[in-house]
């Protein structure tokens, strides 16, 4: 390519970025996305009976009995009749049931409240405790055992264990955080993914295997320029939750409302004007970012994809290679993905990890006690991974023995004693949605596969068919969720807790399609929490300035309403005050822009805080909040909780309640000042 041609190409790079516009979403896709509906395939044997309700009651972790209720006709019931009928039904426990106060709305229907606490209607002005003392300050102002004293006085409670509480609640990334209430004592089976869940990896050493292997394949197998071999990997450039626009070679961070907040083309930042043109003003409808051209970075594995693709985008845009001129960004990404996938299958990664597992795998002394603890408590434990048998054996033997083992010891697969069931090569997320995937037995000695009739074989074995089926071997490849739940002898998805690191394949699909409870693993949480704590004062200042801007806007509206009935002299005075408000608002806005930039850059110099985009939840934060019942930094943190633990949410407020709960807020009961 001539130099003049290359120069011309670099000048028109922005036109390349505006290449093909993705087609508009079909009405069906929009409808499914809006409703969150999904197609569930049900076995005919599970079709509910219309005229008779069958209720399952679990008396302990391993036994259940079935009770048939009265036949219900379609005629209406009186309140007395219906209450008498349903009073005979058993209390069905659920992993969602935490406390009776969670059923406040139901209790209101059954027994309306006519008075408040202590026989009085609740009042925000009632700040006296039961001893007549003024309850000034927040409960957290009290050190040690007394930090809850004002609250307990006000609620007429006396707790002996209060004396043992520490002065401050310790919080760390080893905690398990809750988005949706969950009772562990109602979980009958806990499943784990392997990669980046049970098996954590040293970074960037592990990623470097895939990055270097994929470069070799691109150059020597697909004919890419030799300069590709000079690419250097930097995993710190990326964060999870980004979206790759493979048609344009762009990388996006969007908020929960699908608004693109940050965009890069390769490694080059895209201007605000160009970003809005590409992703806001050229669509008749709001883009869903679920089209085929958009790839979500939901797992740490995809940092390699992102960096290699961005490097190729730069080489295509600014290099002088006719080979790359003939390729679209989308084609380059597809070939990057194929080469990285091949590295996971052809031994480039597995062989090196097997040769030196200590260099790549992270040992966790809490792993074996956690898995054994769950099994000792009567909880079934299973491994469900997309990795195939050969690599699973390599990784799990090292984690089990905490050292590299010889071939003879590896073939014994002593690590299998940790699990009731092992499924490799599961092909998630298809495993969670496709009922037609076939199940194969894996022979642990040599990894060979044997056919099995799966569900039919379990049914043919009669009573305790699942247990008899697993007596023949508990290692499998492929299959689908029907096989898994049948082998575990579990009918309700909510009795399964699945722990994984892939936001879509492990968490979203299992939760949305099957109703499994979910725990999301994100090693990055430790650093996010550390920086958040360090920047807490700045964040409080930012939120205070935002409240100030909001109040200035509200005050300005009040002045404008006042102007409508004011005389000429009063109007001029009001206009001056409005002008001053506008000036002051501009000052606050400038300071906010500066402070918010400083705050986000503390988390990441390009992408900012992982869970937040602007002042909204990021897409990543939104999906974690909505689909991960629990989340934590590593899987073994679950082992720190007892199997009787009930996880509770911190509670959520809508904007009107947030405003009312402010220290200087005053509720005027609809009156306009």
C-alpha positions as CSV (number, residue, x, y, z in Angstrom):
1,X,0.0,0.0,0.0
2,X,1.3,3.5,-0.9
3,X,2.0,5.9,2.0
4,X,-0.5,8.4,0.6
5,X,-3.2,5.7,0.7
6,X,-2.4,4.9,4.3
7,X,-2.5,8.6,5.2
8,X,-5.9,9.0,3.5
9,X,-7.1,5.9,5.3
10,X,-6.1,7.3,8.7
11,X,-8.0,10.6,7.9
12,X,-11.2,8.8,7.2
13,X,-11.1,6.5,10.2
14,X,-14.3,7.9,11.7
15,X,-16.2,7.0,8.5
16,X,-15.0,3.4,9.1
17,X,-16.5,3.6,12.6
18,X,-19.9,4.5,11.2
19,X,-19.9,1.4,8.9
20,X,-22.9,-0.8,8.8
21,X,-25.7,0.1,11.1
22,X,-27.2,-2.9,12.9
23,X,-30.7,-3.7,11.7
24,X,-33.6,-2.6,13.9
25,X,-34.9,-5.0,16.5
26,X,-37.8,-7.2,15.5
27,X,-41.0,-6.5,17.5
28,X,-40.8,-10.1,18.8
29,X,-37.4,-9.5,20.3
30,X,-38.4,-6.2,21.8
31,X,-41.5,-7.9,23.4
32,X,-39.4,-10.7,24.8
33,X,-36.8,-8.3,26.2
34,X,-39.5,-6.0,27.7
35,X,-41.3,-8.8,29.5
36,X,-38.3,-10.9,30.4
37,X,-40.2,-13.9,29.2
38,X,-38.5,-17.1,28.1
39,X,-39.6,-20.4,26.7
40,X,-39.6,-23.3,29.1
41,X,-39.9,-26.8,27.9
42,X,-41.8,-29.0,30.4
43,X,-41.9,-32.7,30.5
44,X,-45.4,-34.0,30.1
45,X,-45.1,-35.8,33.4
46,X,-44.8,-32.4,35.2
47,X,-47.9,-30.9,33.6
48,X,-50.1,-29.6,36.5
49,X,-53.4,-31.2,37.1
50,X,-56.3,-28.7,36.8
51,X,-58.9,-30.2,39.2
52,X,-56.6,-31.4,42.0
53,X,-53.7,-29.6,43.7
54,X,-50.8,-31.7,44.8
55,X,-48.5,-30.1,47.4
56,X,-45.0,-31.3,48.2
57,X,-43.9,-31.0,51.8
58,X,-40.3,-31.6,52.6
59,X,-39.9,-33.0,56.2
60,X,-36.1,-32.9,56.0
61,X,-33.4,-32.6,53.4
62,X,-33.7,-36.0,51.9
63,X,-37.4,-37.0,52.3
64,X,-40.6,-35.5,51.0
65,X,-44.2,-36.5,51.3
66,X,-47.1,-35.7,49.0
67,X,-50.5,-34.5,50.1
68,X,-53.5,-34.2,48.0
69,X,-55.8,-31.3,48.8
70,X,-59.5,-31.0,48.3
71,X,-60.8,-30.9,44.8
72,X,-61.5,-27.3,43.9
73,X,-64.4,-26.4,41.7
74,X,-64.7,-23.2,39.7
75,X,-67.5,-21.7,41.9
76,X,-66.7,-18.8,44.2
77,X,-66.0,-19.3,47.9
78,X,-67.0,-17.3,50.9
79,X,-64.2,-15.9,53.0
80,X,-65.0,-18.3,55.8
81,X,-65.2,-21.3,53.5
82,X,-61.9,-20.5,51.8
83,X,-60.0,-19.8,55.0
84,X,-61.3,-23.1,56.5
85,X,-60.2,-25.0,53.4
86,X,-56.7,-23.5,53.1
87,X,-56.1,-23.7,56.8
88,X,-55.7,-27.5,56.3
89,X,-52.9,-27.0,53.8
90,X,-49.3,-27.6,55.0
91,X,-46.8,-24.8,55.3
92,X,-44.5,-25.1,52.3
93,X,-41.0,-23.8,53.0
94,X,-38.9,-22.1,50.4
95,X,-35.4,-20.8,49.9
96,X,-37.1,-17.4,49.5
97,X,-38.7,-17.4,52.9
98,X,-36.6,-15.5,55.4
99,X,-38.7,-13.8,58.1
100,X,-42.3,-13.2,58.8
101,X,-41.8,-9.5,58.4
102,X,-41.1,-10.2,54.7
103,X,-44.8,-11.0,54.4
104,X,-46.0,-7.6,55.7
105,X,-48.3,-7.1,52.7
106,X,-49.9,-10.5,53.2
107,X,-50.4,-9.9,56.9
108,X,-52.2,-6.6,56.2
109,X,-54.7,-8.5,54.1
110,X,-55.3,-11.1,56.9
111,X,-55.2,-8.7,59.8
112,X,-55.5,-5.0,59.1
113,X,-53.5,-2.7,61.4
114,X,-55.7,-0.2,63.2
115,X,-53.0,1.4,65.3
116,X,-49.2,1.7,65.3
117,X,-46.5,0.7,67.6
118,X,-47.5,0.9,71.3
119,X,-51.1,1.5,70.3
120,X,-50.3,4.8,68.5
121,X,-50.2,5.6,64.8
122,X,-46.6,5.9,63.6
123,X,-45.4,9.4,63.2
124,X,-42.2,10.8,61.8
125,X,-42.4,13.5,64.5
126,X,-42.4,11.0,67.3
127,X,-38.8,10.8,68.3
128,X,-39.1,10.1,72.0
129,X,-38.1,6.7,73.3
130,X,-40.3,4.6,75.6
131,X,-38.6,6.2,78.6
132,X,-39.5,9.7,77.5
133,X,-35.9,10.6,76.5
134,X,-35.2,12.4,73.3
135,X,-33.6,10.0,70.8
136,X,-31.1,12.4,69.2
137,X,-28.7,11.2,66.6
138,X,-28.3,8.1,64.6
139,X,-28.0,4.6,66.2
140,X,-24.5,4.3,64.7
141,X,-23.4,7.3,66.8
142,X,-23.4,4.9,69.8
143,X,-20.2,2.9,70.2
144,X,-20.1,-0.8,70.9
145,X,-23.2,-2.3,72.6
146,X,-25.0,1.0,72.7
147,X,-25.1,1.7,69.0
148,X,-28.6,0.1,68.7
149,X,-29.8,1.4,72.1
150,X,-32.0,4.3,70.8
151,X,-33.6,2.0,68.2
152,X,-34.4,-0.7,70.8
153,X,-35.8,1.9,73.2
154,X,-38.0,3.3,70.5
155,X,-39.3,-0.2,69.5
156,X,-39.7,-1.4,73.1
157,X,-37.2,-4.2,72.7
158,X,-34.7,-5.7,75.2
159,X,-32.0,-8.0,73.8
160,X,-29.5,-9.7,76.0
161,X,-27.1,-10.5,73.1
162,X,-26.7,-6.8,72.3
163,X,-23.9,-6.6,74.8
164,X,-21.8,-8.9,72.7
165,X,-22.0,-6.8,69.5
166,X,-18.7,-5.2,68.4
167,X,-18.5,-1.4,68.2
168,X,-18.5,-1.6,64.4
169,X,-19.7,-4.1,61.9
170,X,-16.7,-5.6,60.1
171,X,-17.2,-5.7,56.3
172,X,-14.8,-7.2,53.8
173,X,-14.8,-8.7,50.3
174,X,-14.9,-12.1,52.0
175,X,-18.6,-11.4,52.9
176,X,-21.4,-12.8,50.8
177,X,-23.7,-10.0,49.7
178,X,-27.4,-10.5,49.1
179,X,-29.7,-9.1,46.3
180,X,-32.5,-11.5,47.0
181,X,-33.4,-13.2,50.2
182,X,-32.1,-16.7,50.5
183,X,-32.3,-19.4,53.1
184,X,-29.4,-21.9,52.9
185,X,-31.3,-24.5,55.0
186,X,-33.9,-24.8,52.2
187,X,-31.2,-25.4,49.5
188,X,-30.9,-29.1,48.7
189,X,-28.1,-28.9,46.2
190,X,-25.2,-26.5,45.5
191,X,-23.4,-26.6,42.2
192,X,-20.2,-25.0,41.2
193,X,-18.6,-23.9,37.9
194,X,-14.9,-24.7,37.8
195,X,-12.9,-22.0,35.8
196,X,-12.7,-18.7,37.8
197,X,-15.0,-20.2,40.4
198,X,-13.5,-23.2,42.2
199,X,-10.3,-22.7,40.1
200,X,-8.9,-19.2,40.3
201,X,-6.0,-18.2,38.0
202,X,-2.9,-16.1,38.4
203,X,-3.1,-13.1,36.1
204,X,-1.8,-12.2,33.6
205,X,0.1,-15.5,33.4
206,X,-2.9,-17.7,32.6
207,X,-4.4,-15.2,30.0
208,X,-1.0,-14.9,28.4
209,X,-1.2,-18.6,27.3
210,X,-4.4,-17.9,25.2
211,X,-3.2,-14.5,24.0
212,X,0.1,-15.9,22.7
213,X,-1.4,-19.1,21.3
214,X,-4.1,-17.1,19.4
215,X,-1.5,-14.7,17.9
216,X,0.4,-17.7,16.6
217,X,-2.7,-19.2,15.0
218,X,-3.7,-15.9,13.4
219,X,-0.3,-15.4,11.7
220,X,0.7,-19.0,10.9
221,X,-2.7,-20.5,10.1
222,X,-4.8,-17.6,8.9
223,X,-2.1,-15.4,7.2
224,X,-2.3,-12.3,9.4
225,X,0.7,-9.9,9.2
226,X,3.7,-10.8,11.2
227,X,3.3,-7.6,13.3
228,X,0.6,-9.4,15.2
229,X,3.3,-11.5,16.9
230,X,4.6,-8.3,18.5
231,X,1.3,-7.5,20.2
232,X,1.6,-7.3,24.0
233,X,-1.1,-8.2,26.4
234,X,-2.4,-5.8,29.1
235,X,-5.3,-7.3,31.1
236,X,-5.5,-4.1,33.2
237,X,-6.9,-2.2,30.2
238,X,-10.3,-3.9,30.5
239,X,-13.1,-4.4,33.0
240,X,-16.0,-6.8,32.9
241,X,-19.4,-5.6,31.8
242,X,-18.3,-3.9,28.6
243,X,-19.9,-4.5,25.2
244,X,-17.9,-5.2,22.0
245,X,-19.4,-3.8,18.9
246,X,-17.8,-6.2,16.4
247,X,-19.2,-4.5,13.3
248,X,-17.5,-1.2,14.1
249,X,-14.5,-2.3,16.2
250,X,-15.8,-0.4,19.2
251,X,-15.9,-1.0,23.0
252,X,-18.8,0.4,25.0
253,X,-19.8,0.9,28.6
254,X,-23.6,1.4,28.9
255,X,-25.9,2.1,31.8
256,X,-29.0,0.2,32.9
257,X,-31.1,2.2,30.5
258,X,-28.9,1.2,27.5
259,X,-27.4,4.6,27.1
260,X,-23.7,4.4,26.0
261,X,-21.7,6.4,28.5
262,X,-18.1,5.6,27.3
263,X,-16.9,4.3,23.9
264,X,-13.5,3.5,22.4
265,X,-12.6,2.5,18.8
266,X,-9.8,0.0,19.4
267,X,-7.7,1.9,21.9
268,X,-8.9,5.3,20.7
269,X,-11.5,7.2,22.6
270,X,-14.6,8.2,20.6
271,X,-15.8,11.8,21.1
272,X,-19.1,12.5,22.8
273,X,-20.6,13.8,19.5
274,X,-19.6,10.7,17.6
275,X,-20.7,8.4,20.4
276,X,-24.2,9.9,20.4
277,X,-24.5,9.8,16.7
278,X,-23.6,6.2,16.5
279,X,-25.7,4.8,19.4
280,X,-28.4,7.3,20.2
281,X,-29.5,9.4,17.2
282,X,-29.3,6.8,14.3
283,X,-31.8,4.4,15.8
284,X,-35.5,4.7,15.5
285,X,-35.7,2.5,18.7
286,X,-33.5,2.2,21.7
287,X,-30.8,-0.4,20.8
288,X,-31.0,-3.5,22.9
289,X,-27.3,-4.4,22.4
290,X,-28.4,-8.1,22.2
291,X,-28.0,-8.3,18.5
292,X,-25.5,-10.7,17.1
293,X,-22.9,-8.0,16.4
294,X,-22.8,-7.0,20.1
295,X,-20.7,-9.3,22.4
296,X,-21.0,-8.9,26.2
297,X,-17.8,-9.2,28.2
298,X,-19.4,-11.2,31.0
299,X,-16.3,-13.3,32.1
300,X,-12.7,-12.6,32.8
301,X,-11.7,-15.0,29.9
302,X,-12.9,-12.3,27.5
303,X,-10.2,-9.8,28.4
304,X,-8.0,-11.8,26.0
305,X,-10.6,-11.4,23.2
306,X,-10.9,-7.7,23.8
307,X,-7.2,-6.9,23.8
308,X,-6.4,-9.0,20.8
309,X,-9.3,-7.6,18.8
310,X,-8.5,-3.9,19.8
311,X,-4.9,-4.5,18.7
312,X,-6.1,-5.8,15.3
313,X,-8.4,-2.8,15.0
314,X,-5.5,-0.4,15.5
315,X,-3.3,-2.4,13.0
316,X,-6.1,-2.3,10.4
317,X,-6.8,1.4,10.8
318,X,-3.3,2.8,11.0
319,X,-1.1,0.1,9.4
320,X,-0.3,-0.6,5.7
321,X,-1.7,-4.1,5.1
322,X,-3.9,-5.0,2.2
323,X,-4.7,-8.3,3.9
324,X,-6.5,-6.4,6.7
325,X,-8.0,-3.9,4.3
326,X,-10.0,-6.8,2.8
327,X,-11.4,-7.8,6.2
328,X,-14.3,-6.3,8.1
329,X,-14.0,-5.7,11.9
330,X,-16.6,-8.4,12.4
331,X,-14.6,-11.0,10.4
332,X,-11.5,-10.2,12.4
333,X,-13.4,-10.6,15.7
334,X,-14.8,-13.9,14.6
335,X,-11.4,-15.2,13.7
336,X,-9.9,-14.0,17.0
337,X,-12.7,-15.9,18.9
338,X,-12.1,-19.1,16.8
339,X,-8.3,-19.0,17.5
340,X,-8.8,-18.5,21.3
341,X,-11.4,-21.2,21.4
342,X,-9.0,-23.5,19.7
343,X,-6.3,-22.8,22.3
344,X,-8.7,-24.1,24.9
345,X,-9.2,-27.3,23.0
346,X,-5.9,-28.2,21.3
347,X,-3.6,-28.3,24.4
348,X,-2.0,-24.9,24.1
349,X,-3.5,-24.0,27.5
350,X,-4.2,-27.4,29.1
351,X,-0.7,-28.8,28.4
352,X,1.0,-25.8,29.9
353,X,-1.2,-25.8,33.0
354,X,-0.6,-29.5,33.4
355,X,3.2,-29.0,33.1
356,X,3.3,-26.2,35.7
357,X,0.0,-25.9,37.6
358,X,1.6,-23.9,40.4
359,X,2.4,-21.1,38.0
360,X,-1.2,-20.7,36.8
361,X,-3.6,-22.0,39.4
362,X,-4.4,-20.3,42.8
363,X,-4.6,-22.6,45.8
364,X,-7.4,-21.8,48.4
365,X,-7.2,-23.6,51.7
366,X,-10.9,-23.0,52.2
367,X,-12.0,-25.1,49.2
368,X,-12.0,-28.6,50.6
369,X,-13.5,-27.7,54.0
370,X,-16.3,-25.9,52.2
371,X,-17.2,-28.7,49.9
372,X,-17.0,-31.3,52.6
373,X,-18.9,-29.1,55.0
374,X,-21.9,-28.9,52.6
375,X,-21.9,-32.7,52.1
376,X,-21.7,-33.4,55.8
377,X,-24.7,-31.1,56.3
378,X,-26.7,-33.2,53.9
379,X,-26.5,-30.8,50.9
380,X,-25.8,-32.4,47.5
381,X,-22.8,-30.9,45.8
382,X,-22.2,-31.0,42.1
383,X,-19.6,-29.7,39.6
384,X,-21.0,-28.3,36.3
385,X,-18.3,-27.0,33.9
386,X,-17.8,-26.3,30.2
387,X,-14.3,-27.6,30.5
388,X,-13.7,-31.2,29.2
389,X,-12.6,-34.1,31.3
390,X,-8.9,-34.0,30.6
391,X,-8.5,-30.4,31.7
392,X,-11.0,-30.8,34.6
393,X,-8.9,-33.7,36.0
394,X,-5.7,-31.6,35.7
395,X,-7.1,-28.6,37.6
396,X,-9.1,-30.5,40.2
397,X,-6.3,-32.9,41.1
398,X,-4.0,-29.9,41.7
399,X,-6.6,-28.1,43.9
400,X,-7.3,-31.3,45.8
401,X,-3.7,-32.4,46.5
402,X,-2.4,-28.8,46.6
403,X,0.5,-29.9,44.5
404,X,1.3,-31.4,41.1
405,X,0.7,-35.1,41.1
406,X,2.2,-37.9,39.1
407,X,0.2,-39.8,36.4
408,X,-0.6,-42.7,38.6
409,X,-2.1,-40.6,41.4
410,X,-3.9,-38.4,38.9
411,X,-5.8,-41.4,37.5
412,X,-7.2,-42.2,40.9
413,X,-9.2,-39.0,40.8
414,X,-9.5,-38.8,44.6
415,X,-11.0,-35.3,44.2
416,X,-14.3,-37.0,43.1
417,X,-15.1,-37.7,46.8
418,X,-16.0,-34.0,47.1
419,X,-19.0,-34.2,44.8
420,X,-22.2,-36.2,44.4
421,X,-22.2,-35.5,40.7
422,X,-19.8,-34.2,38.1
423,X,-20.8,-32.9,34.6
424,X,-18.0,-31.7,32.2
425,X,-18.3,-30.4,28.7
426,X,-21.8,-29.0,29.6
427,X,-22.0,-26.4,26.8
428,X,-23.6,-23.8,29.0
429,X,-25.8,-21.8,28.4
430,X,-27.4,-24.3,26.0
431,X,-27.3,-26.8,28.9
432,X,-29.8,-24.7,30.8
433,X,-32.2,-24.1,27.9
434,X,-32.0,-27.0,25.4
435,X,-33.9,-30.2,26.6
436,X,-32.6,-32.3,23.6
437,X,-28.9,-32.4,24.4
438,X,-27.6,-35.9,25.0
439,X,-26.0,-37.2,28.1
440,X,-22.8,-39.4,28.1
441,X,-21.1,-41.3,30.9
442,X,-17.4,-40.5,31.4
443,X,-15.1,-43.3,32.4
444,X,-12.8,-41.6,35.0
445,X,-9.9,-44.0,34.3
446,X,-9.3,-42.9,30.7
447,X,-11.9,-40.2,29.9
448,X,-13.8,-42.3,27.3
449,X,-17.5,-41.8,26.8
450,X,-20.4,-44.2,26.9
451,X,-24.0,-43.7,25.8
452,X,-26.7,-43.6,28.4
453,X,-30.5,-43.4,28.2
454,X,-30.6,-40.7,30.8
455,X,-34.1,-39.9,32.0
456,X,-35.5,-43.2,30.6
457,X,-32.9,-45.2,32.4
458,X,-33.5,-43.5,35.7
459,X,-37.2,-44.1,35.4
460,X,-36.7,-47.7,34.4
461,X,-34.7,-48.3,37.6
462,X,-37.8,-47.7,39.6
463,X,-37.7,-46.6,43.3
464,X,-34.6,-44.6,44.1
465,X,-33.8,-44.7,40.4
466,X,-31.5,-41.6,40.6
467,X,-29.4,-43.2,43.4
468,X,-29.1,-46.5,41.5
469,X,-28.2,-44.6,38.3
470,X,-25.4,-42.7,40.1
471,X,-24.1,-46.0,41.7
472,X,-22.9,-46.9,38.2
473,X,-20.8,-43.8,38.0
474,X,-21.2,-40.1,38.8
475,X,-19.1,-38.5,36.0
476,X,-20.8,-37.3,32.9
477,X,-20.4,-35.1,29.8
478,X,-23.1,-33.0,28.2
479,X,-26.8,-33.5,28.8
480,X,-29.1,-30.8,30.0
481,X,-30.8,-29.5,33.1
482,X,-33.5,-32.2,33.0
483,X,-30.8,-34.9,33.5
484,X,-29.2,-32.9,36.3
485,X,-32.3,-32.4,38.3
486,X,-33.4,-36.0,37.8
487,X,-30.0,-37.3,39.0
488,X,-30.2,-35.0,42.0
489,X,-33.8,-36.0,42.6
490,X,-34.9,-32.4,42.8
491,X,-38.0,-31.0,41.1
492,X,-38.0,-27.3,42.1
493,X,-35.4,-25.0,40.7
494,X,-35.4,-22.8,43.8
495,X,-33.8,-25.7,45.8
496,X,-30.6,-25.5,43.7
497,X,-28.0,-22.8,44.3
498,X,-25.5,-22.5,41.4
499,X,-22.2,-20.7,41.9
500,X,-20.4,-19.3,38.8
501,X,-18.4,-16.5,37.4
502,X,-20.1,-16.0,34.0
503,X,-22.8,-13.4,34.4
504,X,-24.9,-14.7,31.4
505,X,-24.1,-18.5,31.1
506,X,-24.0,-19.2,34.9
507,X,-26.2,-16.6,36.5
508,X,-28.7,-15.0,34.2
509,X,-29.8,-18.1,32.2
510,X,-30.0,-20.4,35.3
511,X,-32.1,-17.8,37.1
512,X,-34.3,-16.7,34.3
513,X,-35.0,-20.0,32.6
514,X,-35.0,-22.5,35.5
515,X,-35.5,-20.5,38.7
516,X,-32.3,-21.7,40.2
517,X,-30.8,-19.6,43.0
518,X,-27.6,-18.0,41.9
519,X,-24.3,-16.8,43.4
520,X,-22.0,-14.7,41.2
521,X,-18.3,-14.9,41.7
522,X,-16.2,-11.8,40.9
523,X,-12.6,-11.6,42.1
524,X,-12.5,-7.9,41.1
525,X,-14.9,-7.1,44.0
526,X,-12.0,-6.9,46.5
527,X,-10.4,-4.0,44.6
528,X,-13.7,-2.3,43.9
529,X,-14.6,-2.3,47.6
530,X,-11.1,-1.0,48.6
531,X,-11.3,1.9,46.2
532,X,-15.0,2.6,47.2
533,X,-14.0,2.9,50.8
534,X,-11.1,5.1,50.0
535,X,-13.3,7.4,47.9
536,X,-16.3,7.4,50.2
537,X,-15.8,11.0,51.4
538,X,-15.6,12.2,47.7
539,X,-18.7,10.2,46.8
540,X,-20.6,11.8,49.7
541,X,-19.6,15.2,48.5
542,X,-20.7,14.4,44.9
543,X,-24.1,13.1,46.1
544,X,-24.5,16.2,48.3
545,X,-23.8,18.5,45.3
546,X,-26.3,16.6,43.2
547,X,-28.9,17.1,45.9
548,X,-28.0,20.7,46.0
549,X,-28.6,21.0,42.2
550,X,-31.9,19.3,42.5
551,X,-33.0,21.6,45.3
552,X,-31.9,24.7,43.4
553,X,-34.0,23.5,40.5
554,X,-37.0,22.9,42.7
555,X,-36.5,26.3,44.3
556,X,-36.3,28.0,40.8
557,X,-39.6,26.4,39.8
558,X,-41.2,27.8,43.0
559,X,-40.0,31.3,42.1
560,X,-41.3,30.9,38.5
561,X,-44.8,30.0,39.9
562,X,-44.5,33.0,42.2
563,X,-43.8,35.2,39.1
564,X,-47.1,34.3,37.5
565,X,-49.0,36.4,40.1
566,X,-46.3,39.0,41.0
567,X,-46.4,42.6,40.1
568,X,-43.8,44.2,37.8
569,X,-41.3,45.2,40.5
570,X,-41.6,41.9,42.2
571,X,-41.1,40.1,38.9
572,X,-37.8,42.0,38.3
573,X,-36.5,41.0,41.7
574,X,-37.6,37.3,41.1
575,X,-35.8,37.4,37.7
576,X,-32.6,38.5,39.4
577,X,-32.9,35.7,41.9
578,X,-33.5,33.2,39.1
579,X,-30.4,34.5,37.2
580,X,-28.3,34.1,40.3
581,X,-29.6,30.5,40.7
582,X,-28.6,29.8,37.2
583,X,-25.1,31.1,37.8
584,X,-24.8,29.1,41.0
585,X,-26.1,26.0,39.3
586,X,-23.4,26.4,36.7
587,X,-20.7,26.6,39.4
588,X,-22.0,23.4,41.1
589,X,-22.2,21.7,37.7
590,X,-18.6,22.5,36.9
591,X,-17.4,21.3,40.3
592,X,-19.5,18.1,40.0
593,X,-17.9,17.3,36.6
594,X,-14.5,17.7,38.0
595,X,-15.2,15.6,41.2
596,X,-17.1,12.9,39.3
597,X,-14.2,12.5,36.9
598,X,-11.8,12.2,39.8
599,X,-14.0,9.6,41.5
600,X,-14.5,7.3,38.5
601,X,-10.8,7.5,37.4
602,X,-9.9,6.2,40.9
603,X,-11.6,2.9,39.9
604,X,-10.2,2.7,36.4
605,X,-8.6,5.4,34.2
606,X,-10.7,4.6,31.2
607,X,-13.9,2.8,32.3
608,X,-14.5,4.0,35.8
609,X,-16.5,2.2,38.5
610,X,-17.6,-1.3,37.3
611,X,-21.1,-1.2,38.9
612,X,-21.9,2.4,37.9
613,X,-22.2,4.3,34.6
614,X,-22.6,8.0,35.1
615,X,-24.9,8.2,38.2
616,X,-26.9,5.1,37.2
617,X,-26.3,1.4,37.6
618,X,-24.1,0.2,34.8
619,X,-25.5,-2.7,32.6
620,X,-23.2,-5.0,34.5
621,X,-24.4,-3.7,37.9
622,X,-28.0,-3.9,36.8
623,X,-27.7,-7.6,35.8
624,X,-25.8,-8.4,39.0
625,X,-28.5,-6.8,41.1
626,X,-31.4,-8.4,39.2
627,X,-30.1,-11.9,38.6
628,X,-27.5,-12.7,41.2
629,X,-29.2,-13.7,44.4
630,X,-25.8,-13.6,46.1
631,X,-22.4,-12.4,45.0
632,X,-19.0,-12.5,46.5
633,X,-15.3,-12.3,45.6
634,X,-14.5,-16.0,45.7
635,X,-16.5,-19.3,46.0
636,X,-15.0,-20.4,49.3
637,X,-16.6,-17.4,51.1
638,X,-19.8,-19.5,51.0
639,X,-18.0,-21.9,53.3
640,X,-17.7,-19.2,56.0
641,X,-21.6,-19.2,56.3
642,X,-23.4,-21.9,58.2
643,X,-26.0,-24.0,56.3
644,X,-28.7,-22.5,58.5
645,X,-27.7,-19.0,57.4
646,X,-30.5,-16.7,56.1
647,X,-29.2,-13.9,53.7
648,X,-31.1,-10.7,53.8
649,X,-31.2,-7.7,51.4
650,X,-30.3,-4.2,52.6
651,X,-33.6,-2.8,51.3
652,X,-34.2,-0.6,48.3
653,X,-35.8,2.9,48.0
654,X,-37.4,4.6,45.1
655,X,-36.4,8.3,44.5
656,X,-39.4,9.7,46.4
657,X,-38.6,7.7,49.5
658,X,-34.9,8.6,49.2
659,X,-35.8,12.2,49.2
660,X,-38.2,11.9,52.1
661,X,-35.5,10.0,54.2
662,X,-33.1,12.9,53.8
663,X,-32.0,14.6,57.0
664,X,-33.2,18.1,55.9
665,X,-36.3,16.9,54.0
666,X,-39.8,18.1,55.1
667,X,-43.0,16.4,53.9
668,X,-45.6,19.1,53.1
669,X,-48.4,16.6,52.3
670,X,-48.9,17.8,48.7
671,X,-48.9,21.5,49.5
672,X,-47.0,23.7,47.0
673,X,-45.0,26.4,48.6
